[in-house]
Amino acid sequence: MSIWTRGGAEPEKAQAVARPNMYAVVMHNDDFMTMDFVIDLLVKVFNKSSQQARALTMQVHRQGSGVAGIYTYDLAVSKRLQAERFAEENAFPLRLSVEIS
C-alpha cells in the first residue's frame, strides 16, 4: 500500500505553471549621449560584455533603437530605472521603453 493511497486519498496533481510574459528594455537613439557613455551603461546596468555593448550601441545609432535586454516585467522596469538613474547622475538624457517581447 502506497502512502498516497492510504485512506483512499490521491495525491494532488501538479498544476502547470504558466511562464511569465517577457519584456524588452528598448534603448532609443539620441544626439546627446556619447557612445562611450552608452557602452559603459550597457556594461554596468545590463551586464553586456564590452563587445556586445559596442555592437548594440552601433545598432541603436544606425537603426534608432535596440533591445538592451529581455526580462520579466518587474526586472525590466528595475533595469530601466537603474539605467535612467545612471544617466541622470551623469547628466545625460536617456530614452528607454519597456515593451512586451
Stockholm file with secondary structure:
# STOCKHOLM 1.0

chainA/1-101         MSIWTRGGAEPEKAQAVARPNMYAVVMHNDDFMTMDFVIDLLVKVFNKSSQQARALTMQVHRQGSGVAGIYTYDLAVSKRLQAERFAEENAFPLRLSVEIS
#=GR chainA/1-101 SS CCTTTGGGCCCCCCCCCCCCCEEEEEEECCSSSCHHHHHHHHHHHHCCCHHHHHHHHHHHHHHSEEEEEEEEHHHHHHHHHHHHHHHHHTTCCCEEEEEEC
#=GC SS_cons         CCTTTGGGCCCCCCCCCCCCCEEEEEEECCSSSCHHHHHHHHHHHHCCCHHHHHHHHHHHHHHSEEEEEEEEHHHHHHHHHHHHHHHHHTTCCCEEEEEEC
//
